[in-house]
């Protein structure tokens, strides 16, 4: 069922992009076959670009705007204070068998598995050299799973961590917030700041205007205007408005949802 929904969503997205290119190319090319072929070509190119863009999204896309800001502020606060003790207090909420070491913590889970949590409290992204340094520190530590919490990390280390005989899970500031802070309902305390209501209202207006449920309305409105444009001599204005509606529909489809992608039993 999920596969069918993904295919349907891809077809809708492709049709919206195709119509957009088709409308504008027909103003510059006389051959309908050239317009058709180029529209398909540009649609495929744009779909590939959008696909790569969405693959690079982290759990940030599953957090609300306010939560994203909190995740950034909370991890910056932990880095500023070098507060590794916070992670110990978090783990003790559910894991009584938590042992503190110099730079990390070990947990014996109820399933008798050994888990190591390593907070990498640095502003810089976790890179390959940093990871090797951490692994060297933990060489003599028994572990079935290693969890590293960091601000950001280089994507090229994702393939490297699959080579080990134990599980390595790297959490950036957004996934740390989602899978640890929210899961344990335990957060670093932030200074209270008053936000201007006008900013919140503007964000809410944008969110409402480009809600995923409105994609169909924008798309069918554009199709209606395009159909009318064929019956009018000066149809350029109809095509411009229709193109804007198609762009709005595409933004609605691309816009990330706030649905959580939850990982169970992270510890």
C-alpha positions as CSV (number, residue, x, y, z in Angstrom):
1,X,0.0,0.0,0.0
2,X,2.8,2.4,0.9
3,X,4.6,1.6,-2.4
4,X,1.4,2.4,-4.3
5,X,1.0,5.7,-2.5
6,X,4.6,6.7,-3.3
7,X,4.1,5.8,-6.9
8,X,0.9,7.8,-7.1
9,X,2.6,10.8,-5.4
10,X,5.5,10.5,-7.9
11,X,3.1,10.5,-10.8
12,X,1.2,13.5,-9.5
13,X,4.5,15.4,-9.0
14,X,5.7,14.4,-12.5
15,X,2.5,15.5,-14.1
16,X,2.6,18.9,-12.4
17,X,6.2,19.5,-13.5
18,X,5.4,18.3,-17.0
19,X,2.5,20.6,-17.4
20,X,4.6,23.6,-16.3
21,X,7.3,22.9,-18.8
22,X,4.8,22.1,-21.6
23,X,2.9,25.3,-21.1
24,X,5.9,27.5,-21.5
25,X,7.8,25.6,-24.2
26,X,4.8,25.7,-26.5
27,X,5.3,29.6,-26.7
28,X,8.8,29.2,-28.1
29,X,8.6,26.0,-30.2
30,X,6.2,25.3,-33.0
31,X,6.7,21.5,-33.2
32,X,4.4,19.8,-30.7
33,X,6.7,16.8,-30.6
34,X,9.7,18.9,-29.7
35,X,7.7,20.5,-26.9
36,X,6.5,17.1,-25.7
37,X,10.0,15.5,-25.8
38,X,11.7,18.5,-24.1
39,X,9.0,18.6,-21.4
40,X,9.6,15.0,-20.6
41,X,13.4,15.5,-20.5
42,X,13.2,18.5,-18.2
43,X,10.7,16.8,-16.0
44,X,13.0,13.8,-15.5
45,X,16.0,16.1,-14.7
46,X,14.0,18.2,-12.2
47,X,12.6,15.0,-10.5
48,X,16.2,13.7,-10.1
49,X,17.3,17.0,-8.5
50,X,14.3,17.0,-6.2
51,X,14.9,13.4,-5.3
52,X,18.5,14.0,-4.3
53,X,17.5,17.1,-2.3
54,X,14.9,15.1,-0.3
55,X,17.3,12.2,0.3
56,X,19.7,14.6,2.0
57,X,17.0,15.7,4.5
58,X,17.6,14.6,8.1
59,X,15.0,14.2,10.8
60,X,14.9,18.0,10.7
61,X,12.1,17.6,8.2
62,X,10.0,15.7,10.7
63,X,10.3,18.4,13.4
64,X,8.1,21.4,13.7
65,X,9.7,24.8,13.2
66,X,9.7,25.6,16.9
67,X,11.2,22.1,17.7
68,X,14.0,22.7,15.1
69,X,14.9,26.0,16.9
70,X,14.8,24.3,20.3
71,X,17.0,21.5,19.0
72,X,19.6,24.0,17.8
73,X,19.5,26.1,20.9
74,X,19.7,23.1,23.3
75,X,22.7,21.5,21.6
76,X,24.5,24.8,21.4
77,X,23.9,25.2,25.2
78,X,25.3,21.7,25.9
79,X,28.3,22.5,23.8
80,X,28.8,25.9,25.5
81,X,28.7,24.3,28.9
82,X,30.3,21.0,27.9
83,X,27.5,19.5,29.9
84,X,28.0,15.7,29.5
85,X,26.4,15.2,32.9
86,X,23.0,16.1,31.2
87,X,23.2,12.8,29.2
88,X,23.9,10.9,32.4
89,X,20.8,12.3,34.0
90,X,18.8,11.6,30.9
91,X,19.9,8.0,30.7
92,X,19.2,7.4,34.4
93,X,15.5,8.2,33.8
94,X,15.0,4.7,32.4
95,X,18.4,2.9,32.7
96,X,19.5,2.3,36.2
97,X,22.6,0.4,35.0
98,X,24.2,3.5,33.6
99,X,28.0,3.9,34.3
100,X,29.9,7.2,33.8
101,X,33.3,7.2,32.1
102,X,35.5,10.1,31.3
103,X,33.9,11.1,28.0
104,X,31.1,8.6,27.5
105,X,28.5,6.4,29.2
106,X,27.8,2.7,29.2
107,X,24.3,1.1,29.7
108,X,23.3,-2.5,30.3
109,X,19.8,-2.8,28.8
110,X,17.0,-5.1,29.9
111,X,17.9,-7.3,26.9
112,X,21.4,-7.7,28.4
113,X,23.0,-5.6,25.6
114,X,25.8,-3.2,26.1
115,X,25.2,0.2,24.7
116,X,27.7,3.1,24.7
117,X,26.5,6.7,24.4
118,X,29.2,9.2,23.4
119,X,28.3,12.9,23.4
120,X,30.6,14.7,20.9
121,X,30.0,18.2,22.1
122,X,31.8,20.2,19.3
123,X,30.5,22.9,17.0
124,X,32.4,21.4,14.1
125,X,30.8,18.6,12.2
126,X,31.8,15.0,13.1
127,X,34.2,13.8,10.4
128,X,36.0,10.6,9.6
129,X,39.0,11.5,11.8
130,X,36.8,12.4,14.7
131,X,35.0,9.1,14.4
132,X,38.3,7.1,14.3
133,X,39.5,8.9,17.4
134,X,36.3,8.0,19.2
135,X,36.5,4.4,18.1
136,X,40.1,4.2,19.3
137,X,39.0,5.4,22.8
138,X,36.4,2.7,23.0
139,X,38.5,-0.2,21.7
140,X,38.6,-2.0,25.1
141,X,34.9,-1.2,25.9
142,X,32.4,-4.0,25.4
143,X,29.6,-2.8,23.2
144,X,26.7,-4.1,21.0
145,X,25.7,-0.6,20.0
146,X,27.5,2.8,19.9
147,X,25.4,6.0,19.8
148,X,27.2,9.2,19.0
149,X,25.4,12.5,19.6
150,X,26.9,15.4,17.7
151,X,26.0,18.8,16.3
152,X,26.4,17.8,12.7
153,X,28.2,15.1,10.8
154,X,29.7,14.5,7.4
155,X,27.5,12.2,5.3
156,X,30.5,10.3,3.9
157,X,30.9,8.5,7.2
158,X,27.5,6.7,6.9
159,X,29.0,4.0,4.7
160,X,32.1,3.6,6.9
161,X,30.1,2.8,10.1
162,X,28.4,-0.2,8.4
163,X,31.7,-2.1,8.3
164,X,31.8,-2.9,12.0
165,X,30.4,-6.0,13.7
166,X,28.3,-3.8,16.1
167,X,25.7,-1.2,15.4
168,X,26.9,2.5,15.2
169,X,24.2,5.1,15.3
170,X,25.1,8.8,14.7
171,X,22.6,11.4,15.8
172,X,22.9,15.0,14.9
173,X,21.3,17.8,16.9
174,X,17.9,17.2,15.3
175,X,17.8,13.5,15.7
176,X,19.2,13.8,19.2
177,X,16.3,16.0,20.1
178,X,13.8,13.7,18.4
179,X,15.0,10.3,19.6
180,X,16.5,11.2,23.0
181,X,15.1,14.4,24.4
182,X,11.5,13.9,23.2
183,X,11.5,10.2,23.8
184,X,12.7,10.6,27.4
185,X,10.8,13.9,27.9
186,X,14.0,15.3,29.3
187,X,15.4,18.6,27.9
188,X,18.2,21.0,28.7
189,X,16.8,24.2,30.3
190,X,16.8,27.1,27.9
191,X,16.6,30.8,28.9
192,X,13.0,32.0,28.4
193,X,12.7,34.3,25.4
194,X,9.6,36.1,24.3
195,X,8.8,35.7,20.6
196,X,7.0,38.3,18.6
197,X,3.5,37.1,17.6
198,X,3.8,38.6,14.1
199,X,6.5,36.2,13.2
200,X,4.5,33.2,14.4
201,X,1.4,34.3,12.6
202,X,3.3,34.8,9.3
203,X,4.8,31.3,9.6
204,X,1.4,29.9,10.3
205,X,0.0,31.7,7.3
206,X,2.7,30.3,5.0
207,X,2.3,26.8,6.5
208,X,-1.5,27.0,5.9
209,X,-1.1,28.4,2.3
210,X,1.3,25.6,1.3
211,X,-0.3,22.7,3.2
212,X,0.1,19.4,1.3
213,X,-3.7,19.0,1.2
214,X,-4.0,22.1,-1.0
215,X,-1.8,20.7,-3.8
216,X,-4.8,19.2,-5.7
217,X,-6.7,22.5,-5.5
218,X,-3.9,24.5,-6.9
219,X,-3.3,21.9,-9.6
220,X,-6.9,21.6,-10.8
221,X,-7.3,25.4,-10.7
222,X,-4.3,25.6,-13.0
223,X,-5.7,23.0,-15.4
224,X,-9.0,24.9,-15.5
225,X,-7.2,28.1,-16.5
226,X,-5.1,26.3,-19.1
227,X,-8.3,24.9,-20.6
228,X,-9.8,28.4,-20.8
229,X,-6.6,29.8,-22.3
230,X,-7.1,27.7,-25.5
231,X,-10.4,29.5,-26.2
232,X,-8.9,33.1,-25.9
233,X,-6.5,34.8,-28.2
234,X,-4.5,36.7,-25.5
235,X,-4.0,33.6,-23.4
236,X,-0.5,34.6,-22.0
237,X,-1.9,36.0,-18.7
238,X,-3.9,32.8,-18.1
239,X,-0.8,30.7,-18.7
240,X,1.2,32.9,-16.3
241,X,-1.4,32.5,-13.5
242,X,-1.7,28.8,-14.2
243,X,2.1,28.4,-14.0
244,X,2.1,30.1,-10.6
245,X,-0.7,27.8,-9.4
246,X,1.3,24.8,-10.6
247,X,4.3,26.1,-8.7
248,X,2.2,26.4,-5.6
249,X,1.0,22.9,-6.0
250,X,4.6,21.6,-6.5
251,X,5.7,23.5,-3.3
252,X,2.9,21.8,-1.4
253,X,4.1,18.4,-2.5
254,X,7.8,19.1,-1.8
255,X,7.1,20.8,1.5
256,X,8.2,18.4,4.3
257,X,5.5,17.1,6.6
258,X,5.7,17.3,10.4
259,X,5.0,13.6,10.9
260,X,7.5,12.0,13.1
261,X,9.7,9.1,11.8
262,X,10.2,7.4,15.1
263,X,12.9,4.9,15.9
264,X,11.9,2.4,18.5
265,X,14.2,1.1,21.3
266,X,17.1,3.4,20.5
267,X,18.6,2.3,23.9
